[in-house]
Amino acid sequence: MSQKWSYNGQEFEVDLQDADFTERYETSFNRMADEEKILQKAGTNSEIIRGYCMLFFHLFDGIYGQGTAEKLFGNKVNAGLCDDAYEAFLDAAKRNSQEAAQRRSESLARYAPKQKRQPHRKDVNEI
C-alpha cells in the first residue's frame, strides 16, 4: 500500500514497497547527501538559502520527475516552504514504512507454524 502526501495543492504517492520508486528515492537521497557536502555554508544569506533550497528541488525532481519542484514551490525559493514540504514527504514515507512492517509482522504471525506448548512439569528436585 502506498501513502499519499500533499503540498501546495499537489498530491504525490510514496510507495517504499515498489522497487522503481525506492530506487529513485535512494538515488535522490544519495545525491542530496553529496550536494549537501559541497553546499556553500558561507556567503550572503540569499546565497545560502538558494543552495539549501536547491537540495530539495533536486530531491523532489529526482523522485517524482523533472518539474516537480516547480509544481511544489512555483517561483519561490523559500527555505521554510522547502522544510514544510520535506516534513510532509518524510511523514508519509515513515507511515508507509511502518504500515509495511506491520503488515509483514501480522502476516508472519498468521502463517507462522504454531508451537506446541509443553505442559509445566515440576522438577524432580522440587518434589
Salt bridges, closest charged atoms under 4 A:
GLU13 OE2 - LYS4 NZ 3.87
ASP34 OD1 - LYS37 NZ 3.99
GLU35 OE2 - ARG31 NE 2.87
GLU35 OE2 - HIS58 ND1 2.91
